[in-house]
């Protein structure tokens, strides 16, 4: 049961969680019940930016009430875009007709820790002729260089100037199609190319592109607007530039990261969680690993039910770009693997610092050893990367309460799962980060029977 110890509540909606930065969790209780997931954070925020490209208003549906969405909304409004809530919950109406150039200070003030401003570049160059980017933040999970983005923009004919305030990008001669090969199938860089190429003159060929479901959904959004985009085998995307784009009306793809997180929570706490809105196709890889680890799931028309099938089993996992096992899935899974009988290995090949969160799990009683330069094991399918790490998890080990601080979005959610699975009381600090990607987190935990207090 949730107890609110803070008298600060959101005035817009009584069921939104408070602005509390600390929660106290009394664990040892299975999570049981139903939660709903809305649109994917990794699509919704990009679709909101895409509205800048349309010459008529756009409508985006199933938008989650998360802080990343609020950041993008603020950035759009700073640039003169009208963003209005629709009558249906989770619907936004976006009108770019009043778009104007913003100042570094305004963008910086509204961006906070988000890296979203970099994706405004292409649309703003087409619309206003320049884009400004302040210093970028984001989760501290490894080096996330923007050189892929800047190199792509230069290929389109943009001029990039750096100053103490940030980066100013202009296109004095307009933007033209380009042949671009990404060194790595980066999701952000692929989005950058898509959002820029659709209005560039000529054809753009993007090789080694990311092909995540959220990328495909962004392509669907752009096609609705009038873009001409085709996908070829071997990660090749072709974009034929057009002179004009209209607004769109689109319902966002569900958030598979949140769905997987609740599935792992059911696994870790020996609970039974129905995730409304989750779909099988986009979660095939996760579901395979979930089953191997001793999980049981049942596919329904309106969602997926998750629970244990018996004793948890050790697994070996390699994170990778889609269609591989997502890096965002490994953190909550590791919590469940602390209760598996035997040795599990998680190879993190996408971000070099994404296993740092395990230090807190060790503090709570887990037996986890991180190998900072990775491990060679038999049967590996994902190519070795210089930055990769590996975590060896031995279980089962009982977890106990602790005082921990959230380091990043997925790691923070994993701390919440660990605290729910642990015996005794845990204090989880800096939970505001978790609200970047999890809508109504406290409300959902309460609905699943979690016992916690929110401290303002």
N, C-alpha and C positions, 0 to 999 in steps of 0.2 A: 504494500500500500504506500502511496506517495504522500508525504507530508511536506507542505510548503512552509518553510521557515522564513521566507522572504515576503515582505509586503509589497514588493515591486512586481506588477503584472502588466502584460501588454494591454493597452487600452483598446486596441482594435479587435481583439478576439479573446474570449475567455478561455479557449482551449489551447492556445499557444503556450508553450512552456515559458517560464519566467526567464529573466535575464541572469539568473543565478550562475555564478562561475564555479561553484563547489557543490558536489552532492556526496551524501553519506549513504552507503549501501550496506544493508545487512543481507549477506549471501546465504547460499545453501538451499535455495528454493528453485524448483524448476520453473522456467517460463512457459506458460500455457495460455493459449488464446489466439486471437487473430489481429493482425496489423495490415494496414493498406500501404502500398507504395505508389507514389505518383511518378511524374516524369523524371527522367534521368538528369541529374545535375550536369553531367558532361554533355548533354544535348541541349537542355533548356537554355543555359547561359549563352551558348553559341547561336542558337536560333534567335534569341533576343537581339544579339549583335547583328545577325543577318537582316533584321527588320530595317536597318539603316540603308540597305541596298534597294528597298522597294520605293516606288514613287506613289504608292497608295498605302493605307494603313494595313497592319497585319494583326492576326488573332492567334495567340498561342494558348493551348489548353493543357490541363494536367500539370500546371506549374507548381512545384513544391514550395512551401513556405520555409525557405532556408536562407541563411545569411548570404551565401554566394549570389543568390537571385537578387537579394536586396542591394548588394554591391553593384551588380550590372544595371539594375534599375536606376540607381543613383547616378551612375556614369552616363547612362542614356539621357537622363533628365538634365544633367550638367551640359550635355551637348544639344539641348533643346528639343529632345524627343519627348513627346507626350506618352506617358505610360499610365493607363487607367485600368483598374480592376473591373472585370466583367461581372455580370449577375451570377454566373456559375462559379462556384469556388474553384480557385486555381486557374482562372482565365485572365489573360492580360490582353489589352488592346494597345498596340504600339503604333504611333503616328510620327514618322520622321520628317514631316513637311517643314517643321521649324528648326531643323538642325543647324547648329552654329559651332564655330571653333571654341573649345574650352582652353583654359590656361593650365600650365603645369600644376600650379598649386591646387586648383579645383580638382583636377584628375587625381592627384596624389591624396588629397583629403578624403575622397570618396572611395578610392581603390583599396585602401587599407593594406591587408596582406595578400590581396588577390593578384593573380597574374593575368586576369582577363583583359586589362587594357591593351595588351599587345595584339589581341585579335580584332581590335577596332581599326587597325592600320589600313587594311585594304578598303573596307567600306568608307572610311573617312577620306582616304585619298581620292576615291571616286566621287564622293559627295562634296568635299570641301577643298581638296587639293593639298591638305596636309594632315598629319597625325602627330600627336605628342604623347610620349610614353615616359612616365616617371620611373624611379627605381622600382623594381618588381619584387614582390614578396612570394608568398605561397608556403606550403608545408615544407618543413626542413627535413626532407627525406633524401637529399642528395643534390648533386650539381644538376641544375636544369637550365643549361645555357640557352640563350636566345639567338645564337648565331645561325641556327637553322632558319629561324624566322627572317632575320636580317638578310641572309644570303638569298632567300627566296624573293624577298621584296626588291632587292637590287636586280635580280634576274628579270623582274617585271619592268625595270626602268626607274625604280624609286631611288632617291638620294637620301642617304642616312647620315645625319649630323649629330654628333654626341656633344653634350655640354654638362656642366655641373648639375643642372636641373634634371637631366634625363636625355631622351633621344627625340630629335625632331626629324620627321620623315616627310619629304615632299616628292612631287612627281611633275617637274616643270614641263616635261614633254608628254605627259600622260602615261598610262600603263599599257604595256603590250604583252601578248602571249609569250610564253617561255618554255624551254625544255629544262625540267628540274628533276634531279635524282637525289633523293634524300639519303644521307649516310646511314640513317636508321629510320624505320617506319614510325616516326614520331606522330602522335595524335595531334598535338598542338600545331606542328608545322604543316601537317596535312590540312587541318582546318584553315590555317593561314592562306595556303595556296588556293583552296576552294573559294574562300570569301573574297580573294583578290582576283582570281582568274575569270570569274563569271562575268565581270564587266570590262575586263581587259580586251584590247583589240587583238583579234587573231585567236589562235588555238594554243592551249597550254597542255603539255604532256607531263604528267607527274609520275615518276617511277619510284618504286619502293615506298609506296603510300601505305598509311595505316588504313585498315579496313574494319575497324571495330563497328559493332551495330550502331553506335551513336554517330559515327561518321556516315554510315549509310542513311541514317535518319536525317542528318544534316543535308545530304545530297537530295533526299526526298523533299525537304523544305525548299531548297534552292530550285529544284525542278518545278515545284508548284509556282514559284515566282517567275518562271520563264527561262531559267538557265538550261543549257544543253550540256549534260554531263553523262559520260558513259564509262563503265568500268570494264577493263579487260583483264585477262588472267595475269598472274604473276605481279599483282600489286601495281597495276598501271591504270591511272585515271586520266581520261581525256576531257578537257573542258573547252568548249567553243564559246568565246566571248560574245555577249549580246549587248545591244545599245540600251536596252531598257528592261527593268524588272518591276513586277507588280508586287503588292503585298501578298501574304499567304494566310491560310487558315489551317492550322495543324495541331494535332494532338500528339504530344511527345511520347516517345518510346519509354517504357517503364525503366526504373532505376535498378539495373541488375546488381549493382554493387550493394545497394541497401538490402535487396532481396537475399543476396548471399550472406550478408552480415547477420540477418535474423535467422537464417538457416544454421549458421555456425553457433549462434546463441542457443538455439534449441539443442544442438549437439553437445555444447559445453556444459549446459545446466541439466541435461537429461530431461528436456522439456518437450513440448509439442506445440509448434507454432505454424499457423496457416498464414501465408504471405499473399494477401489479395493483390491482384494485378501482376504477379510474377508469371512469366511465360517460359515454356520449356526450351524453345529453339535458341534463344539468346543465352541460355545457361547450360547448354549441353556439356561443355567441358567441366564446369563446376559440378554439375550433377554426377558426372562419372567419378570424380574425386570424392565427393560427399558419400557416395555409395561404397567406394573402396574403404573409406575410413570408418564404416560401420553405421552410416546414416540410412534412413528410410525416407522416401518421399512419394507422394501421390499427386499426380497431375490432374488438376480440375480445370474447367472452362474459365473460372474466374480467379485462379491462383494455384499455388503449390503448397502442400502440407509437408512439414519437415519434422522428423524426430529420429531418435536412435532406433536401430534394428536389434541392438544387443550391446555387447561389449565393444568399445571403440578399438579400431585396428590401426597400426602404424602405416604410414604411406610415405612415398617419396614424391615430391612435387617440384617442378621447375616452372617458375613464372616466365611468361613470354607475352609478346604482343598477340592480339587476336589472330587466329582462333585458339591460342594457347591459354594457359591458366593465368588469369589476370593478377598483376601485382597487388591490386587492391583487395584481392580475396585472401591472400596468404596470411595477413595479420590476424583477422578473427579466426581463421582456421587453426593457426598455431595454438591459440588458447585451448581449443577443443583437443588438439593433439597432445597437450600435457596430460590428458586423461586416457590416452590410448595405451594399450598394453604392448610396449616394445619401443623400438627406436624409429623415429620419423626423421626425415631430412627434407628441408625446404631450401631449394636453390633460388636465391633472388637474383635475377639477371637483368632487371630493368632499372632499379635505382640502387645506388651503392650504400645508402645509409638507412635503408628501410627496415633493418633488423635491430636497430638501436632500441626499439621499444621493448625488446625482450628482457632488458635489464630489470625492469619493474616486475615482470613476471617471475624472474628468478627471486626477487625480493619477496614475492608472495608464495614461494615454495617450489616453483617449477625447476626442472633440471634441463636447462637449455645452454648449449655452448655454441657461440657464434664464431665461425671461421671467416675472418675478414677478407681473405683472398679466395674464398670459394673452396670447393672440394671436387676431386675427381672421383666419380662413382661409375659403376658399370651401367650400361643401358641408357645413358643420357641422350636426349634427343635435341635439346636446345643448345646451340653453339655457345661455347665459353665466351664470356666477355671479361675484359680486364677489370671492370669495376665490380664484378659480382661478389656476393657473399653467400654463405650457407649457414643454416641453423640446424643443429642436431638436437632433437627433443626426445628425451627418455621419459617414459611414463609407465604406469600412471603415478602421479605425485599429487597428494592432497594440497590444495591451495588454501592460504589463510589470508585474512584481511591485512591491508597495508594502507599507507598514505602515499598516493602516487599523483603525479602531475602529467596531464595530457601533453604529448609532444607534437602530435599531428592528427589529422582527421581520422584515418583508419586505425592508427595506433591508439588513439583516444577511445574510440568505440570498443576496441579490444580490451582496454583496461576496464571498461564498464562490464563487458562480458565476464572477464576474470573475477571481478569483484562479486558479480552475481553468482558465480560458480563456487566462490571461496566460502569457507566457514568463517564466521565472525564479521566484524564491521570494517569496511574500507572507506577511506576518504579519497575522492577523485577530484582533483583541482583543475582549473582552466578548461572546464567543459564547454565553454563558449565555442572553442574550435570545432567541436563535434557538430554543432548546429550549422556549420558550413555545408554539410551534406546529408543531415538526417532531420527530416521534418518531424516536428512534434515529438521529439525523442522522449521527453518525460511522460507525456500523455500515453505514448505507446508502451513504455515500460510499465506504467501503472495498469494499463489494460491487460498486460501479460502476467500480472500478479507480483511484480518486483516490489521489494520492501526498501524504500529509500526516502531520504529527506533532501530537499533542495535548500541550499543555504545561499542567501543573496549576497 
